[in-house]
Amino acid sequence: MRAYTLPQLRRGEKILIAFSAGLDSRVLMELLYERKEEYQLQLALFHLDHALRPSSAEEAMFAAELAREKGLPFFFERQDVEGYCRQRGLGIEEGARELRYQRLREKKEELGFDVIATGHHLDDNIETFFLNLARGSGLQGLRGMDVRRGDLYRPLLSIRKKELEQIAEERGFSFVTDESNLQGDYTRNRWRLELLPKMEQLSPSIFRTIHRAMEHIRREDDFLEKQTEELDEKLERPWKLDALQEVDEALLYRLIRRRIQIERGSLRDISADGIERVAAIIKRKRGRVEIQGYHFLASQGKLYFVKAEEKSSEGYQELLLGRNDLLGTSFLLKETFIPEYGDDVLSIPKEMVKGSLYIRTRKDGDRFSPSGMKGSKKLKDYLIDEKVPFPLRDSIALVCDDETIYWVVGYRKADIPRESDGKYLVLRRLDVVPKEDN
């Protein structure tokens, strides 16, 4: 009987197993259980009933019985996947996967576990390769799944599905069969049931050959990703267009993707066409592109990246004595008898302030009296005169009270008397937190 290794298994780890009780997760559970004592592992099983098939209740009972036999903690949930997908406009495959990982991660955090183990095998990874190839993916898609990435652990990625079947047969492991995997209804299943078997007939070694190719791709992708991270850390924000002109096109595309992923938390619905349109305005040094609710603006020698819905999202936020972290900027507010002056500090006689001091973004009808100018003007006109790019105008911090705008932060202050018989409110801008990193 062949012995199988589990790569990158770490001693003392707490592992939550995504357990459908199908072939893949059954073999995964058994192989981890065999190493439980040697590696001092803490194991638990999580079973999600997607409520998609009449047999799902029986499968849940079978999974619970296996957990009882092994003496492993078992966590069960039933979710309305169809309703979840309907509300979010997702396909069943995509929605089921999203909900499954969401609940797995919530349970992992609740238990204080380290990783989630899944039963993905070599055949799954080859399917992923071809699906991404058909979508026109770059290296990041063609690398496939990693054994370890973030909080996911996939130790079976070098094992063929037919080898898992052999393990189950040799050791007498029973398992449930998901009948949807035997139907050609879903895109992945069509690759699995129709296209890949034909390719294997033409070239019996194609799975192992592609597996080796994916390892090469993974190494090169890791190298390029490290280069991208280092470049991102070096570049001043907002990015200077002249600096971006010097960046190799391959790294530039990765840099754009990285910024979007950091800001949005994912690259879902971000197409290659969208990335190309951003790269195009960088080359032209002018223009604006909106991608999934975010603006890229090439203007005045810089590339700005802001959320389109940012206007008034944070409303009025009162400034309190001490440190305040608001609208991507840190401020320190104090009361003193001695005013302070400078580009990053505002001193206001306390008796002038109507109500409290606030930080907010602009609103319709705002007027501003810039220092050195008689009277007031519309804030909108002031920002136009200052050539502030349109998408940035709704994210600029304003320091005001109930009646007056005292400071358009980063631009200009209002005309404020310098003398007072009493205390001053002194507001100092400490630093700027790059908006993209929030």
C-alpha positions in Angstrom: 0.0 0.0 0.0 1.5 3.3 -1.1 2.3 5.9 1.5 1.3 9.5 0.7 3.0 12.5 2.2 1.2 15.7 3.1 3.4 18.6 2.0 4.0 21.6 4.3 2.1 20.0 7.2 3.1 21.9 10.4 3.5 20.5 13.8 0.9 21.6 16.4 -1.4 23.2 13.9 -5.1 23.6 14.5 -6.9 22.6 11.2 -10.5 23.0 10.3 -11.3 20.5 7.6 -13.9 21.5 4.9 -15.8 18.1 5.1 -18.5 17.2 2.6 -17.9 13.5 3.3 -17.2 13.1 -0.4 -14.2 11.2 -1.8 -11.7 14.1 -1.6 -12.6 15.4 1.9 -12.9 11.8 3.3 -9.4 10.9 2.2 -8.1 14.3 3.4 -9.6 13.7 6.8 -8.2 10.2 7.1 -4.7 11.2 6.0 -4.6 14.1 8.5 -6.1 11.9 11.2 -3.3 9.3 10.7 -0.8 12.1 11.4 -2.7 13.6 14.3 -0.6 12.2 17.1 2.8 12.4 15.3 2.3 16.1 14.4 0.2 17.0 17.5 -2.6 18.3 15.3 -5.9 19.6 16.5 -8.6 18.7 14.0 -12.2 19.6 13.5 -14.7 19.0 10.7 -17.1 21.6 9.2 -20.0 20.5 7.0 -22.1 22.9 5.1 -25.5 21.7 3.7 -26.1 23.8 0.6 -29.8 22.7 0.5 -29.4 22.1 -3.2 -30.1 18.3 -3.4 -32.7 16.0 -1.7 -29.9 13.8 -0.4 -28.1 16.6 1.4 -29.7 15.8 4.8 -28.5 12.2 4.6 -25.0 13.3 3.6 -24.9 15.6 6.7 -25.9 12.6 8.9 -23.2 10.5 7.3 -20.6 13.2 7.9 -21.6 13.6 11.5 -21.3 9.8 12.0 -17.8 9.7 10.6 -16.8 12.6 12.9 -18.3 10.7 15.9 -16.3 7.5 15.0 -13.1 9.5 14.9 -13.9 11.5 18.0 -13.5 14.8 16.2 -15.5 18.0 16.8 -18.1 18.4 14.1 -19.8 21.6 13.1 -22.8 21.6 10.8 -24.7 24.4 9.1 -27.5 24.5 6.5 -27.7 27.5 4.2 -30.0 28.6 1.5 -27.5 28.9 -1.3 -30.1 29.5 -4.0 -31.5 32.5 -2.1 -27.9 33.8 -1.4 -27.1 33.6 -5.1 -30.4 35.2 -6.1 -29.8 38.2 -3.8 -26.3 38.8 -5.1 -26.8 38.0 -8.7 -24.3 35.1 -8.6 -24.3 31.7 -10.3 -24.8 28.6 -8.2 -21.2 27.5 -8.4 -19.8 30.9 -7.6 -22.3 31.7 -4.8 -21.9 28.3 -3.2 -18.2 28.7 -3.1 -18.3 32.2 -1.7 -20.8 31.3 1.0 -18.9 28.1 1.9 -15.5 29.9 2.4 -17.2 32.8 4.2 -18.7 30.4 6.8 -15.5 28.4 7.0 -13.5 31.5 7.8 -16.0 32.7 10.4 -15.9 29.3 12.1 -12.1 29.2 12.0 -11.9 32.5 13.7 -14.5 31.6 16.2 -12.5 28.4 17.1 -9.2 30.1 17.1 -7.9 27.7 14.5 -4.9 28.3 12.2 -5.9 27.1 8.7 -8.7 25.6 6.6 -7.9 22.3 4.9 -9.6 21.5 1.6 -9.5 18.3 -0.5 -8.5 19.9 -3.8 -6.4 17.5 -5.8 -4.3 17.6 -9.0 -7.3 17.1 -11.3 -9.0 20.2 -9.7 -5.8 22.2 -10.3 -5.6 21.2 -13.9 -9.3 22.2 -14.4 -8.5 25.5 -12.8 -5.6 26.0 -15.2 -7.7 25.4 -18.3 -10.6 27.5 -17.0 -8.3 30.4 -16.4 -6.6 29.9 -19.7 -9.9 30.1 -21.5 -10.7 33.4 -19.7 -7.4 34.9 -20.9 -5.7 34.9 -17.5 -2.1 35.9 -17.0 0.4 34.1 -14.8 -1.6 34.8 -11.6 -4.4 32.7 -13.0 -2.3 30.0 -14.7 -0.3 29.3 -11.5 -3.4 27.5 -10.2 -3.9 26.8 -6.5 -1.1 26.7 -4.0 -0.6 24.1 -1.3 -0.6 27.0 1.2 -2.0 30.5 0.5 -3.2 32.7 3.3 -5.4 30.6 5.6 -6.0 27.8 3.1 -4.1 24.5 3.2 -4.5 22.1 0.2 -2.2 19.1 0.8 -3.6 16.9 -2.0 -2.7 19.0 -4.9 -0.1 16.6 -6.3 -2.4 13.6 -6.1 -4.6 12.5 -9.0 -8.3 11.8 -8.3 -7.9 8.2 -9.4 -5.2 7.8 -6.8 -7.7 9.1 -4.1 -10.2 6.5 -5.4 -7.5 3.9 -5.0 -6.7 5.0 -1.5 -10.4 4.8 -0.6 -10.7 1.3 -2.1 -7.6 -0.1 -0.5 -8.5 1.2 3.0 -12.2 0.7 2.8 -13.2 4.4 3.1 -16.9 4.9 2.3 -18.0 8.3 1.0 -20.9 10.1 -0.4 -21.2 10.9 -4.1 -22.3 14.4 -5.3 -24.5 13.6 -8.3 -24.0 17.2 -9.6 -20.3 16.2 -10.2 -21.6 13.6 -12.7 -23.6 16.0 -14.7 -22.4 18.4 -17.4 -24.5 21.3 -16.2 -21.7 23.5 -14.8 -18.8 24.9 -16.7 -16.1 23.2 -14.5 -18.0 19.9 -14.8 -18.0 20.1 -18.6 -14.2 20.4 -18.5 -14.0 17.6 -16.0 -16.4 15.1 -17.7 -15.9 15.9 -21.4 -12.8 17.9 -22.4 -10.0 16.8 -20.1 -10.7 13.0 -20.6 -10.3 13.5 -24.3 -7.1 15.4 -23.8 -5.8 12.6 -21.6 -6.6 10.1 -24.3 -4.5 12.0 -26.7 -1.6 12.5 -24.2 -1.7 10.2 -21.2 0.9 12.2 -19.3 -0.7 15.6 -19.9 -1.8 16.1 -16.3 1.7 15.6 -14.9 3.2 17.7 -17.6 0.9 20.6 -16.9 1.5 20.2 -13.2 5.2 20.7 -13.8 4.5 23.7 -16.0 2.3 25.2 -13.3 5.2 24.9 -10.8 7.5 26.9 -13.2 4.7 29.5 -13.6 4.3 29.7 -9.9 8.0 30.4 -9.3 8.1 33.2 -11.9 4.8 34.6 -10.7 6.2 34.7 -7.1 9.3 36.6 -8.3 7.2 39.1 -10.3 4.9 39.6 -7.3 7.8 40.3 -5.0 9.1 42.9 -7.6 5.7 44.5 -7.7 5.4 44.8 -3.9 8.9 46.4 -3.7 8.0 48.8 -6.4 4.7 49.7 -4.7 6.5 50.5 -1.5 9.0 52.7 -3.2 6.5 54.8 -5.3 5.3 58.1 -3.8 1.5 58.4 -3.6 -0.4 59.7 -5.5 1.8 58.0 -8.1 3.8 60.3 -10.3 3.0 59.7 -14.0 6.7 60.3 -15.0 7.7 57.5 -12.6 5.1 55.1 -13.9 6.3 55.8 -17.5 9.6 54.1 -16.5 7.9 50.9 -15.2 8.0 47.8 -17.4 4.5 47.1 -18.8 4.3 43.7 -17.1 5.0 45.2 -13.7 2.7 48.2 -14.4 -0.3 45.9 -15.0 0.5 44.0 -11.8 0.9 47.3 -9.9 -2.6 48.5 -11.0 -4.1 45.1 -10.0 -2.4 45.2 -6.6 -3.7 48.7 -5.8 -7.3 47.7 -6.8 -7.1 44.5 -4.7 -5.8 46.4 -1.6 -8.5 49.0 -1.9 -11.4 46.7 -2.8 -10.3 43.6 -1.0 -10.7 41.5 -4.1 -10.3 41.5 -7.9 -13.8 40.1 -8.6 -15.3 41.6 -11.8 -12.0 43.4 -12.6 -11.4 42.6 -16.2 -8.1 42.7 -18.2 -9.7 45.4 -20.3 -10.2 47.6 -17.2 -6.5 47.2 -16.3 -5.5 48.0 -19.9 -7.7 51.2 -19.9 -5.9 52.4 -16.7 -2.5 51.7 -18.3 -3.6 53.7 -21.4 -4.3 56.9 -19.4 -1.0 56.5 -17.7 0.8 56.4 -21.0 -1.2 59.4 -22.3 -0.7 61.2 -18.9 -4.3 62.3 -18.9 -7.8 60.9 -18.8 -10.1 59.2 -16.4 -11.3 55.5 -16.0 -14.0 54.2 -13.7 -13.7 50.5 -12.7 -16.3 49.0 -10.4 -17.0 52.1 -8.4 -13.4 53.5 -8.3 -11.9 56.4 -10.3 -8.4 56.4 -11.8 -7.6 59.9 -12.8 -4.4 61.0 -14.7 -4.1 64.7 -14.1 -1.4 67.3 -13.2 1.4 64.8 -13.5 -0.1 62.3 -11.0 -2.4 59.2 -11.0 -5.2 59.5 -8.4 -7.2 56.5 -7.2 -10.4 57.3 -5.3 -13.7 55.6 -4.5 -16.5 57.0 -6.5 -19.1 56.9 -3.7 -16.8 58.7 -1.2 -18.9 61.9 -1.1 -20.2 62.5 2.5 -19.6 58.9 3.4 -18.2 59.9 6.7 -20.5 62.9 7.4 -19.8 65.2 10.3 -17.2 63.9 12.7 -16.5 66.0 15.8 -12.9 66.8 16.6 -12.1 65.9 20.2 -9.1 67.0 22.3 -6.2 64.7 21.6 -5.5 62.6 18.5 -8.2 62.2 15.8 -7.8 59.8 12.8 -10.3 61.0 10.2 -10.7 61.0 6.4 -7.3 59.4 6.0 -5.4 62.0 8.0 -4.3 62.2 11.7 -4.9 65.4 13.6 -4.0 66.5 17.1 -6.4 69.0 18.8 -5.4 70.9 22.0 -6.4 74.1 23.9 -3.6 76.6 24.6 -3.1 80.3 25.4 -0.3 80.4 22.8 -1.3 80.0 19.1 0.8 78.1 16.6 1.2 78.7 13.0 2.5 76.8 9.9 1.3 74.9 6.8 0.0 72.0 8.9 -1.5 73.8 11.9 -4.6 75.8 12.4 -5.1 78.2 15.4 -8.6 79.5 16.1 -9.6 81.8 19.0 -11.9 79.5 21.0 -14.6 82.2 21.4 -15.0 82.3 17.6 -16.1 78.7 17.3 -19.8 78.2 17.0 -20.7 74.8 18.6 -17.9 72.3 18.0 -15.1 71.8 15.5 -15.8 69.1 12.9 -14.1 67.3 10.1 -16.3 66.6 7.1 -16.3 66.5 3.3 -17.9 69.1 1.1 -21.7 69.5 0.6 -23.8 71.5 -1.8 -23.8 75.3 -1.1 -20.5 75.4 0.8 -18.8 78.8 0.8 -15.2 79.5 1.8 -13.3 82.8 2.7 -9.7 82.0 1.7 -7.1 84.0 3.6 -5.9 87.1 1.7 -9.2 87.4 -0.2 -12.0 89.8 0.5 -15.4 88.1 0.9 -16.3 84.5 0.3 -16.7 82.3 -2.8 -18.3 79.0 -3.5 -16.1 76.1 -2.3 -16.8 74.5 -5.7 -15.3 77.5 -7.5 -12.4 77.6 -5.2 -11.5 74.0 -5.9 -11.9 74.5 -9.6 -9.5 77.6 -9.4 -7.0 75.4 -7.5 -7.3 72.8 -10.3 -8.2 70.1 -7.8 -9.1 66.9 -9.9 -12.8 66.3 -9.9 -12.8 62.8 -8.3 -10.7 64.2 -5.4 -13.0 67.0 -4.5 -15.4 64.9 -2.6 -12.7 63.3 -0.4 -10.9 66.5 0.8 -11.2 67.0 4.6 -12.8 70.3 5.7 -12.3 71.7 9.2 -15.4 73.7 10.2 -17.8 74.6 12.9 -21.6 74.9 12.6 -21.3 78.0 10.4 -17.7 78.4 8.9 -15.2 76.4 7.0 -11.8 77.2 8.6 -9.5 75.0 6.6 -9.5 73.1 3.3 -6.9 70.6 4.5 -4.0 70.4 2.1 -4.9 73.6 0.4 -5.8 76.8 2.2 -7.1 78.2 5.5 -9.7 80.9 6.1 -8.9 84.4 7.2 -8.8 84.0 11.0 -7.9 86.7 13.6 -4.5 86.1 15.2 -5.2 87.8 18.5 -7.4 86.6 21.4 -7.9 87.4 25.0 -8.6 83.8 25.8 -7.6 80.3 24.7 -7.0 79.0 21.2 -8.0 75.7 19.7 -4.9 74.5 17.9 -5.3 71.7 15.4 -2.2 70.1 13.9 -2.1 67.7 11.0 0.3 65.0 12.1 0.6 62.8 9.0 -1.3 61.6 6.0 -2.5 58.0 5.8 -2.4 57.0 2.1 -6.1 56.4 1.1 -5.2 53.3 -0.9 -3.9 51.5 2.1 -7.1 51.9 4.3 
